[in-house]
Amino acid sequence: MHRISRILSTVLAAGALVCAPAYADGIVGTGFPAGFPVIEDTSLAKPVIGFGAAGPVTRVPVIFLHGNNDTPFPTACNPFGRVQAFAQYLAERGYAASELWALGYQGDQCNLAADQTNRSRIAHTVAANVPDLSRFVAAVLAYTGAREVDIVAHSLGVPLAREWMRQEHAYQQVRRFVAIDGPNHGIINCSPNPLNYFQAPAAGGFTPASEVCKELGSPDTPFLKRLNRGDDTPGPTRVLVIRNADKSFVYFPMQDGAIAPVPAEDSFGRPTQFSHSASLQGAAELNLLGQGAFDPVLGSSHMGILNSPQTWGATFDFLSARPHR
């Protein structure tokens, strides 16, 4: 537990990274443009954070969704926030800033400093954040005048996008979907095994009874059984999965950078193989190795894959490809 506390302290201390300016030509910012509606975060009762820009839109707008305990850009309390850099990569390859948007559906993460168990509480569940995504997509479509969006999601952002599309039958609104290392079939961090240190309050409180684990602790939770019933990739949306094929601390029972392994058991205490949790039947899939090299804070593959040149390049190619005839 002390090691986890030290890791979390390092993460918070690193949070003093300087954010990019809010707006400039060709620069992805850290806020929304004038005239974009204020969207209240359902769980936090304050405006959502994120980015976007005014201007002409000729490509399908892209909406980025971060993972659990993350933000769209670095904040005072979160040093990761690599979605902004990812979007900047697309901007440098022809996307206008007005075509690049992100939703920060969990705020700036500063509430974690006071209570690390907020990481696993209800405000961090998929169900709690679907309303935020629903309103955000509607606002982006209305503001840009586009008829559809592309979504690029990492980790928890993947089932968030999928559940929103399922609840609202919104598949016609999403042209292409990049699903990066998402917990589509559960996470390894929720077992009742004493060796699962993620149960400790200092490590997030991921007990079987926590709200996040009720959703994602097993492939057999009611939430995941409902989400994965039938076709994993329904509707016309084209899907690309980008996953870690060697290690990722939320799926593999092995060391991932600074993150020690936990037993391969689900929230019911049953031996469970989570290593292909990110896969989706019917999707194209890119399997990557050694992605911990791209996480400068913890050296973890699960965070590194979001910051990977391979991920960024494959995403650009997928979103830019001409449709099949």
C-alpha positions as CSV (number, residue, x, y, z in Angstrom):
1,M,0.0,0.0,0.0
2,H,2.9,2.4,0.8
3,R,4.3,1.8,-2.7
4,I,1.0,2.7,-4.3
5,S,0.8,5.8,-2.1
6,R,4.3,6.9,-3.3
7,I,3.3,6.3,-6.9
8,L,0.1,8.4,-6.5
9,S,2.1,11.1,-4.8
10,T,4.6,11.2,-7.7
11,V,1.6,11.5,-10.1
12,L,0.1,14.4,-8.2
13,A,3.5,16.2,-7.9
14,A,4.0,15.9,-11.6
15,G,0.7,17.6,-12.2
16,A,2.3,21.0,-12.4
17,L,2.8,20.5,-16.1
18,V,2.0,23.7,-18.1
19,C,-1.1,23.5,-20.4
20,A,-1.1,24.8,-23.9
21,P,-2.8,28.1,-24.6
22,A,-6.5,28.0,-24.9
23,Y,-6.7,29.1,-28.5
24,A,-4.4,29.7,-31.4
25,D,-4.4,28.9,-35.1
26,G,-3.5,25.2,-35.5
27,I,-3.1,24.7,-31.8
28,V,-5.4,22.4,-29.8
29,G,-6.4,24.3,-26.7
30,T,-7.8,23.7,-23.2
31,G,-11.3,25.1,-23.4
32,F,-14.4,25.5,-25.5
33,P,-15.1,28.3,-28.0
34,A,-17.4,31.3,-27.5
35,G,-21.0,30.2,-28.2
36,F,-20.5,26.6,-27.3
37,P,-23.1,25.6,-24.7
38,V,-22.1,25.1,-21.1
39,I,-22.7,21.5,-20.3
40,E,-23.1,20.6,-16.6
41,D,-21.3,17.4,-15.5
42,T,-24.1,15.2,-14.1
43,S,-22.0,13.8,-11.4
44,L,-20.0,16.8,-10.3
45,A,-22.6,19.5,-10.7
46,K,-20.2,21.9,-12.5
47,P,-19.3,22.5,-16.2
48,V,-17.5,19.8,-18.0
49,I,-13.9,20.4,-19.1
50,G,-12.5,19.7,-22.5
51,F,-11.6,21.4,-25.7
52,G,-12.8,22.5,-29.1
53,A,-12.6,25.5,-31.4
54,A,-14.6,27.7,-33.7
55,G,-14.0,27.7,-37.4
56,P,-14.9,25.9,-40.6
57,V,-15.4,22.1,-40.5
58,T,-14.7,20.1,-43.7
59,R,-13.8,16.7,-42.1
60,V,-15.9,14.6,-39.7
61,P,-15.3,16.1,-36.3
62,V,-13.4,13.9,-33.8
63,I,-14.4,13.5,-30.2
64,F,-11.7,12.2,-27.8
65,L,-12.7,10.4,-24.6
66,H,-10.1,9.8,-21.9
67,G,-10.0,6.9,-19.5
68,N,-10.8,6.5,-15.8
69,N,-9.0,9.0,-13.5
70,D,-7.7,10.9,-16.5
71,T,-8.4,14.3,-18.1
72,P,-8.3,15.7,-21.7
73,F,-5.2,17.7,-20.9
74,P,-2.8,18.0,-18.0
75,T,-4.3,19.6,-14.9
76,A,-3.0,20.7,-11.6
77,C,-3.9,17.2,-10.3
78,N,-3.3,15.0,-13.3
79,P,0.0,14.9,-15.2
80,F,-1.2,12.5,-18.0
81,G,-3.9,14.2,-20.0
82,R,-2.4,13.1,-23.3
83,V,-5.5,13.4,-25.4
84,Q,-4.6,17.0,-26.2
85,A,-1.3,15.9,-27.6
86,F,-3.0,13.2,-29.6
87,A,-5.4,15.7,-31.1
88,Q,-2.5,18.0,-31.8
89,Y,-0.9,15.2,-33.9
90,L,-4.0,15.2,-36.0
91,A,-3.9,19.0,-36.3
92,E,-0.4,18.8,-37.6
93,R,-1.6,16.4,-40.3
94,G,-4.4,18.5,-41.7
95,Y,-7.2,18.6,-39.2
96,A,-8.5,22.0,-38.2
97,A,-8.7,22.7,-34.5
98,S,-12.5,23.2,-35.1
99,E,-12.6,19.5,-36.0
100,L,-11.0,18.3,-32.8
101,W,-13.0,18.0,-29.6
102,A,-12.7,16.3,-26.2
103,L,-14.9,15.7,-23.2
104,G,-13.5,15.6,-19.7
105,Y,-16.4,13.7,-18.1
106,Q,-14.7,13.3,-14.6
107,G,-13.5,16.9,-14.0
108,D,-9.9,17.8,-13.2
109,Q,-9.4,14.8,-10.8
110,C,-8.5,17.1,-7.9
111,N,-11.0,15.4,-5.7
112,L,-8.7,12.3,-5.8
113,A,-6.2,14.0,-3.5
114,A,-8.6,14.1,-0.7
115,D,-10.0,10.6,-1.2
116,Q,-8.4,8.0,-3.6
117,T,-11.6,5.8,-3.4
118,N,-13.3,8.4,-5.7
119,R,-11.5,6.4,-8.4
120,S,-13.9,3.5,-8.0
121,R,-17.1,5.3,-6.9
122,I,-20.2,6.0,-8.9
123,A,-19.1,9.3,-10.5
124,H,-16.4,7.3,-12.3
125,T,-18.8,4.7,-13.8
126,V,-19.9,4.4,-17.4
127,A,-23.6,4.7,-16.3
128,A,-23.0,8.0,-14.5
129,N,-21.3,9.6,-17.5
130,V,-23.5,8.6,-20.4
131,P,-25.7,11.7,-20.0
132,D,-22.6,14.0,-20.2
133,L,-21.5,12.3,-23.5
134,S,-25.0,12.4,-24.9
135,R,-25.3,16.2,-24.4
136,F,-21.7,16.8,-25.6
137,V,-22.1,14.9,-28.9
138,A,-25.4,16.8,-29.5
139,A,-23.7,20.1,-28.8
140,V,-20.7,19.3,-31.1
141,L,-23.1,18.3,-33.9
142,A,-25.2,21.5,-33.5
143,Y,-22.1,23.8,-33.2
144,T,-20.2,22.4,-36.1
145,G,-23.2,21.6,-38.3
146,A,-21.9,18.1,-38.9
147,R,-24.2,15.1,-39.3
148,E,-21.9,12.6,-37.6
149,V,-18.7,12.4,-35.5
150,D,-15.7,10.1,-35.1
151,I,-14.8,8.9,-31.6
152,V,-11.4,8.1,-30.3
153,A,-11.6,6.6,-26.8
154,H,-9.1,5.2,-24.3
155,S,-9.8,2.7,-21.5
156,L,-13.1,3.6,-19.7
157,G,-13.9,5.9,-22.6
158,V,-14.4,2.9,-24.8
159,P,-17.4,1.3,-22.9
160,L,-18.7,4.8,-22.3
161,A,-19.0,5.4,-26.0
162,R,-20.4,2.0,-26.6
163,E,-23.0,2.3,-23.9
164,W,-24.1,5.7,-25.1
165,M,-24.5,4.3,-28.6
166,R,-26.4,1.3,-27.3
167,Q,-28.7,3.4,-25.0
168,E,-29.6,5.9,-27.6
169,H,-29.3,3.8,-30.8
170,A,-26.8,6.4,-31.9
171,Y,-24.8,4.3,-34.3
172,Q,-25.8,6.5,-37.3
173,Q,-24.2,9.4,-35.5
174,V,-20.7,7.8,-35.2
175,R,-18.9,7.2,-38.5
176,R,-15.7,5.6,-37.1
177,F,-14.7,4.6,-33.6
178,V,-11.1,4.0,-32.4
179,A,-11.3,1.8,-29.2
180,I,-7.9,2.0,-27.4
181,D,-7.2,-0.7,-24.7
182,G,-10.8,-0.5,-23.4
183,P,-12.3,-2.8,-20.7
184,N,-14.9,-4.3,-22.9
185,H,-14.9,-7.6,-21.1
186,G,-13.8,-6.4,-17.6
187,I,-10.8,-5.5,-15.5
188,I,-8.5,-7.6,-13.3
189,N,-8.4,-5.1,-10.4
190,C,-11.6,-6.0,-8.6
191,S,-11.1,-9.5,-7.1
192,P,-11.6,-10.2,-3.4
193,N,-8.2,-11.9,-3.3
194,P,-6.1,-10.4,-0.5
195,L,-3.3,-10.0,-3.1
196,N,-5.4,-7.6,-5.0
197,Y,-3.9,-4.4,-3.5
198,F,-6.2,-2.2,-5.6
199,Q,-8.8,-2.9,-2.9
200,A,-6.9,-0.7,-0.5
201,P,-8.4,2.8,-0.1
202,A,-5.0,4.3,-1.0
203,A,-5.0,2.4,-4.3
204,G,-8.5,3.4,-5.3
205,G,-10.8,1.1,-3.3
206,F,-11.5,-1.3,-6.1
207,T,-13.4,-3.8,-4.0
208,P,-16.0,-6.1,-5.5
209,A,-18.7,-3.9,-4.0
210,S,-17.3,-0.7,-5.5
211,E,-19.4,0.9,-8.2
212,V,-16.8,0.7,-10.9
213,C,-16.2,-3.0,-10.1
214,K,-20.0,-3.7,-10.2
215,E,-19.8,-2.6,-13.8
216,L,-16.4,-3.9,-14.9
217,G,-15.2,-6.4,-12.3
218,S,-16.2,-9.5,-14.4
219,P,-17.3,-10.3,-17.9
220,D,-20.5,-11.5,-16.2
221,T,-21.5,-8.3,-14.5
222,P,-25.1,-7.3,-15.5
223,F,-23.7,-4.2,-17.1
224,L,-21.2,-6.0,-19.4
225,K,-23.6,-8.8,-20.2
226,R,-26.0,-6.3,-21.4
227,L,-23.4,-4.2,-23.3
228,N,-22.0,-7.3,-25.0
229,R,-25.2,-9.1,-25.8
230,G,-25.4,-10.0,-29.4
231,D,-23.1,-8.0,-31.8
232,D,-20.1,-6.2,-30.3
233,T,-20.1,-3.8,-33.3
234,P,-23.7,-3.1,-34.3
235,G,-24.8,-0.6,-36.8
236,P,-22.8,1.1,-39.6
237,T,-20.0,2.4,-37.4
238,R,-16.6,1.2,-38.5
239,V,-14.5,0.2,-35.5
240,L,-10.7,-0.2,-34.9
241,V,-9.4,-1.7,-31.7
242,I,-5.9,-0.9,-30.6
243,R,-4.8,-3.0,-27.7
244,N,-1.8,-4.0,-25.7
245,A,-0.9,-7.6,-26.6
246,D,1.8,-8.2,-24.0
247,K,1.0,-6.3,-20.7
248,S,-1.5,-3.8,-19.4
249,F,-2.0,-3.6,-15.6
250,V,-5.9,-3.6,-15.9
251,Y,-5.9,-6.9,-17.9
252,F,-2.7,-8.9,-17.5
253,P,-1.4,-10.5,-14.2
254,M,2.1,-9.2,-14.7
255,Q,4.3,-6.2,-13.9
256,D,3.4,-3.2,-16.0
257,G,6.0,-0.5,-15.5
258,A,5.7,0.7,-11.8
259,I,2.4,-1.2,-11.4
260,A,2.8,-4.6,-9.7
261,P,0.6,-7.5,-10.8
262,V,-2.6,-8.8,-9.1
263,P,-4.2,-12.3,-9.4
264,A,-6.2,-13.1,-12.6
265,E,-9.5,-13.3,-10.8
266,D,-12.8,-11.5,-11.3
267,S,-14.9,-9.7,-8.8
268,F,-16.6,-13.0,-7.9
269,G,-13.2,-14.5,-7.0
270,R,-13.2,-16.8,-10.1
271,P,-10.1,-17.3,-12.2
272,T,-10.6,-15.2,-15.2
273,Q,-8.6,-14.4,-18.4
274,F,-8.8,-10.7,-19.0
275,S,-5.9,-10.4,-21.5
276,H,-8.3,-10.0,-24.5
277,S,-10.7,-7.7,-22.7
278,A,-10.1,-4.9,-25.2
279,S,-11.1,-6.9,-28.2
280,L,-14.4,-6.5,-30.0
281,Q,-15.9,-9.0,-32.4
282,G,-16.3,-7.5,-35.8
283,A,-13.7,-4.8,-35.3
284,A,-10.4,-4.4,-37.0
285,E,-7.6,-4.9,-34.4
286,L,-4.1,-3.7,-34.0
287,N,-2.0,-5.5,-31.4
288,L,0.9,-3.6,-30.0
289,L,3.9,-4.5,-27.8
290,G,6.2,-2.5,-25.5
291,Q,3.9,0.5,-25.1
292,G,5.2,1.2,-21.6
293,A,8.0,3.1,-23.3
294,F,5.5,5.9,-24.0
295,D,4.4,6.5,-20.4
296,P,7.0,8.8,-18.9
297,V,5.4,8.8,-15.4
298,L,4.7,5.1,-14.5
299,G,6.1,3.3,-17.5
300,S,2.8,1.4,-17.9
301,S,1.6,0.0,-21.2
302,H,-2.0,0.9,-20.4
303,M,-1.2,4.6,-20.3
304,G,1.6,4.4,-22.8
305,I,-0.5,3.1,-25.6
306,L,-2.5,6.4,-25.5
307,N,0.7,8.3,-26.1
308,S,2.2,6.0,-28.7
309,P,3.3,7.0,-32.2
310,Q,1.9,3.7,-33.4
311,T,-1.5,4.4,-31.9
312,W,-1.5,8.0,-33.3
313,G,-0.5,7.0,-36.8
314,A,-2.9,4.1,-37.0
315,T,-5.7,6.4,-35.8
316,F,-5.0,9.0,-38.4
317,D,-4.8,6.4,-41.1
318,F,-8.1,4.8,-40.0
319,L,-10.0,8.1,-39.7
320,S,-8.6,9.4,-43.0
321,A,-9.1,6.3,-45.1
322,R,-11.7,6.6,-47.9
323,P,-14.8,4.5,-47.3
324,H,-15.1,1.1,-49.0
325,R,-17.4,1.0,-51.9
